[in-house]
Amino acid sequence: MAYPANTAVKPEVEAFFDPATWTISYVVKDPNSKSCAIVDSVMDIDYAAGRITHDSADKIIDYVRTHDLKVEWLIETHVHADHLSAAPYLQEKLGGKIGIGENITIVQDTFGKVFNEGTEFQRDGSQFDRLFKDGDTYTVGTMQAFAIHTPGHTPACMTHVMGDAAFVGDTLFMPDMGSARADFPGGSAEALYDSIQRVLTLPDETRLFMCHDYAPNGREIRWETTVSEEKEKNIHVGHGKTKEDFVKFRTERDATLDMPRLIIPSLQVNMRAGEVPTDKDGNQMLKVPVNKL
């Protein structure tokens, strides 16, 4: 499928790094207006204390208000398993529509069972304002954006392209980190390889923005690269590495990895578009399933 990439349009991208979860959130501004999108926001949690705060999101709010921006979209590249989304909090403060890939319904069905959610938990994606299909277009001010379905890490992963900038979620990491795991329920190393190849069909000069960076070998945190650099230097898929080699490596590597520290609260919150679940009395409450993940 040919994608309508327009590298002549260069949005202003402001990054916000959250050291607690190694997550990078973004404010993406249309170069021709005050409109913007927020990508992969973070809500803070002290898991041991059972306390949620919004320091990370407040930094984004301060930036948006200081620059007098208009938030049109709150984009989730996927249902994150390592941090909680602040989308509802940001929506309340700044407006905008919350969007995610249409396969959120698969994630909701899978983890609705894991967390023993009752019939009151809707598994149709209705918690979100927009469910993106592969190739869907939308606008941020005057700037056209589009979504590419890039499953593998999760079935609902989408890469969002805005002008010459693509926000890849966990489909790709910086070249010296390679790629994300593909062993979560609904994940697939084969699908991840194919998705990465789709991203790499974008124009070589396309800027790629990561959702995470873990500073391998003690280097500084980095989150921006290009399609050309990934093709040349990515340690997992660069230099034309074959699908067979990638799947073998990814499968063996994933078998050695521990579950993310925040996977239990993250999935419960993020499959609800960032809302914290409540018990029958309306109290915010998270479940801990045993031997199910």
N, C-alpha and C positions, 0 to 999 in steps of 0.2 A: 504494500500500500504506500503510495506517495503522500508525504506529509507536507502541509503548506508552510514550511519553515521560512521565516523572513529575517535573515541575519542583518538586514539593513536597519531594523528596529532594535535599539539597544536600551532595554529598560535599566533603570537605576536599581541596583540590588544592594540592600543593607543586610548584613548577616549578624545574628545574635547567637553566640556560643554559650551553651549551658554545660558547665564543667561537671555537674553531678551526673549527667546522663550522656555526655559526649555528643550532644545533639546540636545541630545548627538549624535555627529557624530563620526565615527570610521575610523582609518586606520588599516587594517587587513593585516599583513605581513605573507607570506609563510615562515615557519621556515627553509626551505632548500634553499631559494634564496632571491633575493632582490625584488621580485615581491610582489605587494600588491593590495588590493581593498580599495576603499573609500566608506563608507556606510552613506547615509542620511546627506549630506552636507547642510550647511546653508548659504544663502545670506542675508545680513543685509538690513533692510529697515526702514527708518524713515517715517512712513505712513503719518503723519500729514504734513511733509515737502515735501513729494513726492521725497525722495532721497534714492538711492540705493548705498550701499558700500559693500566692500568685506573683512572687517577685519577678520571675522570668517574664511573664506576660506583661507585667507593669512596665518593664523596660521598653517593650514594643509599643505599648500604649503611649508612653511619654514621647517616643520617637515620632509616632504618627501624629500626635497632637502638636508637637513642636514644629513639624513641617507642614501642618495644616493639610494632611492627606485625607482622602476619602477611601475607606475600605470597601471594596466591592465583593471580594472573595476571601474565604478562609479555606484554604486547600489542605487536605490531608492526602499525602501521596499513598498511604496505606494505613492499615490498623497496626499501629506500632506496638511492639511487645516489650519495649525498654524505656518508654516514658509515657506520661499521661498528656493528652491533648488539652490545651486551654481554649479551644475554639468557642465553647458557649460563653465563657467569661469575656473573651474578646468581642464576641458578637453583641453581648449586652452593653459593653462600653463603647464600641466603635461601629457596630452594624456589620453588614456583609452577609453573604450566603455561604453556608458550610457545604463543601463538596468533597466527594470521594468516589472511587470506582464502583461500578454497578455490582461487582462481585463481592461487595460487602455482605450481601445476603448469604453467600457461602460461608463466610467467616462467622456471621451471626448464628447460622444454623449449627456450625461445628462447635462453637464455644458456648452457645446457648445450652447445649447438651452437657458440655464439660462442667459448667457452673450450675447445672440443674436449674436453669431459669424456667419459670412457669410460662403459661400461655399468655400472660400479660406482657411478656417481652416480645415485641414485634421483631420479626426476622425478615422484614421486607425493605429495610433501608430507610424507612420513613422518618427516622431520627435526623436524617440529613436533608438539606434543602435541594441538593442536586446529586444525582448518581450519573457519573460520566461513563459513556461507552467509548470503545476504541475509535479514535478519529473524531470525537466530538470537538466542536469549536465553541469558544466563548470569547468575550471581550473584557479587557481591563482598561476602562476609559476608551481611548482610540486604538489600543493595541490588541490585535488578534492573538488569542492563545488557543492551544489545542492539547488534547490528552491522548497519550499512547498507552495501551494496555501492555504492561510489562510484568507479567506474573512470574513466579518462581520462588522468590523470597516468601511471598504470600500470594493467594489467588486474586487479591483485590488491588495489587500494586499498579500504580499508574505513574508515568512520567509526564510532567506538565511542561510544555514548551511555550514561552512567552517571548516573542521576538527572537533574539539570538541567545536566549538563556533557557536552559532546560534543567528542571528540578527532578532529579532521578530517584529520590527516596533512598531505599536500600538496594536498588537494582545494581548499582555500581558504587565502589569506593574510589578513593584517590589511587592513582596508578601503583603506588608502592604498597597498597593494602589489598587491591584486587576486587573481591566481590563479597557479598553477604552470604550468610548461611541459607540453606534451602530445605531444612529438615523440620520446620514447623508443620503442623497439620495443614494439608493443602499445598505445601511447598513442593518444589520439583527442581532438581539440578538441571535436568534437560530443558525445562521451560525457562529457567533463569538464563542459561546460555543463549537460547533463542531470543529472549527479551533483550539481552545485552547487545546482540547483533542488530536488533532493530534500532536501538538507541544510536549505535555507531553508524547507521545509515544517514543520520542527520549531517548537515554540512560540517566539514572538518573544523571550521572556525566557531562552531556553536560552543558557547560556554556551558559547562556542566557543573551543577551545584549539588554537593553531597548533603545527605541528611545527618551523617555521622562522620567523625574522624577520631582515631584513637592514638595519633602521634607515634607511629611505629619507630623503633630505634631512637627514641628520644627527640625526634625533630619537633618543630613547632606545629601547632594545629593548622591544618589547611583544609579548605572546603571547595576551592574552585579549580577546575582544569578545563580541558577542551576535548572534543571528540578526537581530534588529531593526536593529542598526547595520550589518550587512553588506548587508541589503536596501536601506538608505537611502544608504550611503556607499561601497560597494565600487566601485572605479574601473573594474572590468572587467564586473561583472554588476549593479551597483546601478541603481536607478531604472528597472527593467524593460528593461534593454538586451536587444536581440533576440539569438537564437541566431546568426543570420546575421552580425551585427556582431561578436559574440564570436569566432566561428570565423575570420573574416577577420583580426581583430586578432591572435588567438593564433597562427595559422599564420604570419603575417608576422613576428611578434615572435620566435617560436621559431627561425625560419630564421637569425636573427642571433646566437643564443646559442652559446657554447662548451660543450663537455662538462664536467660537474663534475670538479673536481680529483681526487676520490677515487672516481670511478665504477668503475675497474677492480678495485681491492681490495674496494670495497663490494659490488658485485654478486656476486662469488665467495663472499664470506663470508655475506652476508645471505640468499642463496638456500639456504644451508645452515643457516639458523636461528641464525647467529652463529658457527658453527664455522669455523675457518681450515682450508682444504684442506691436504692433505699429499701428499708425493710417495711413490713406491713404497717408500722406506725409512722412512717415517713422519715425515719432516721437514716442518714447516710451510712451505708454498711457494705463492706466487701467480704466475699466468701473466699475460703481457702480450700479448694478441692484436694483430696489426698489420693495420690497414686493415679492421677488422671492425665497429667501432662508428661 
